[in-house]
Amino acid sequence: MKPILKTVSKLKHQLAYVKEEEPTKVDMLERKISRNEKTLAGIEKKNGIRVRWQETDATFENAQQRLTVKKRSNELLKLHKMASERTFLLELKAKYADGQAIAIKLANQIDKVVNSMNQGLATLNGLIAD
């Protein structure tokens, strides 16, 4: 499920754009915003949330910072596991001649791990840039 709060925020930005560029879509966006606000109100009531945090609140910034640190450490742990797997596969591959079927399979598996590592590095770099 998409984060509803982010969706509402995006819809509000779209509404400002649509009012100027495409006035015919204003009604549709207002209905979407209203529906999402009702959903948010229900979730907040269900979980006993009295006040919604603003992005400038200290508690919000603290929670966001802790979440970012946790995401970074989880991503680093994933990268460490993949690096260990890659090292193990490279050691295995060294035992076989390049033309053997098992060496070819190991090479394919190494390529998959390297691609996963590259994706993980991109994610980590995105987290660090924030």
C-alpha positions in Angstrom: 0.0 0.0 0.0 1.3 3.4 -0.9 1.9 5.9 1.9 -1.3 7.8 1.9 0.2 10.9 3.4 2.7 11.3 0.6 -0.1 10.6 -2.0 -2.2 13.5 -0.5 0.8 15.8 -0.6 1.5 14.9 -4.2 -2.2 15.4 -5.1 -2.2 18.9 -3.5 0.8 19.9 -5.6 -0.9 18.5 -8.7 -4.0 20.4 -7.9 -2.1 23.7 -7.9 -0.7 22.9 -11.3 -4.0 21.6 -12.7 -5.8 24.8 -11.7 -3.6 26.8 -14.0 -3.1 24.3 -16.9 -6.1 22.0 -17.0 -9.2 23.3 -15.2 -11.2 20.2 -16.2 -9.3 17.9 -14.0 -9.7 20.0 -10.8 -12.9 18.2 -9.7 -11.4 14.8 -10.1 -8.3 15.7 -8.0 -10.3 17.3 -5.3 -12.4 14.1 -5.0 -9.1 12.0 -4.7 -7.7 14.4 -2.1 -11.0 14.2 -0.1 -11.1 10.4 -0.3 -7.5 10.2 0.9 -8.0 12.7 3.7 -10.9 10.6 4.9 -8.8 7.5 4.8 -6.0 9.3 6.7 -8.5 10.5 9.3 -9.8 6.9 9.8 -6.2 5.6 10.2 -5.3 8.4 12.7 -8.4 7.8 14.7 -7.9 4.0 14.7 -4.3 4.4 16.0 -5.1 7.2 18.4 -3.1 9.9 16.7 -4.3 13.4 17.8 -2.0 15.7 15.9 -0.4 15.1 12.5 3.4 15.9 12.6 4.6 18.7 10.3 7.8 18.3 8.4 9.4 21.0 10.5 8.6 19.4 13.9 11.5 18.2 15.9 9.8 14.8 16.6 9.3 14.3 12.8 12.9 15.2 12.0 14.1 12.9 14.8 12.0 10.0 13.6 12.9 10.5 10.0 16.6 10.6 10.9 16.3 7.3 12.9 14.5 5.7 10.0 17.2 6.8 7.6 19.9 5.4 9.8 18.1 2.1 10.1 17.6 1.9 6.4 21.3 2.6 5.8 22.4 -0.1 8.2 20.0 -2.6 6.7 21.2 -1.8 3.2 24.9 -2.1 4.3 24.1 -5.5 5.9 22.5 -6.7 2.6 25.6 -5.5 0.7 27.9 -7.3 3.1 26.0 -10.5 2.7 26.1 -10.2 -1.1 29.8 -9.4 -1.0 30.4 -12.5 1.1 28.4 -14.6 -1.4 30.3 -13.2 -4.3 33.6 -14.0 -2.6 32.5 -17.5 -2.0 31.3 -18.0 -5.6 34.6 -16.6 -6.9 36.5 -19.0 -4.8 34.4 -21.9 -6.1 34.8 -20.7 -9.7 38.6 -20.7 -9.3 38.5 -24.4 -8.8 37.0 -25.2 -12.2 38.2 -24.6 -15.7 36.4 -21.8 -17.6 34.6 -24.1 -20.1 33.1 -26.5 -17.6 29.3 -26.4 -17.2 29.6 -25.7 -13.4 32.0 -22.8 -14.0 29.5 -21.3 -16.5 26.7 -21.6 -14.0 28.8 -20.1 -11.3 29.7 -17.2 -13.6 26.0 -16.5 -14.2 25.3 -16.6 -10.5 28.2 -14.2 -9.9 26.8 -11.8 -12.5 23.4 -11.9 -10.7 25.0 -11.1 -7.3 27.0 -8.3 -8.9 23.9 -6.8 -10.4 22.1 -7.0 -7.1 25.1 -5.3 -5.4 25.0 -2.5 -8.0 21.3 -2.0 -7.2 22.0 -2.0 -3.5 24.8 0.5 -3.9 22.5 2.8 -5.9 19.9 2.6 -3.1 22.6 3.2 -0.5 23.9 6.2 -2.4 20.4 7.6 -2.6 20.0 7.2 1.2 23.4 8.8 1.9 22.6 11.8 -0.4 19.4 12.6 1.6 
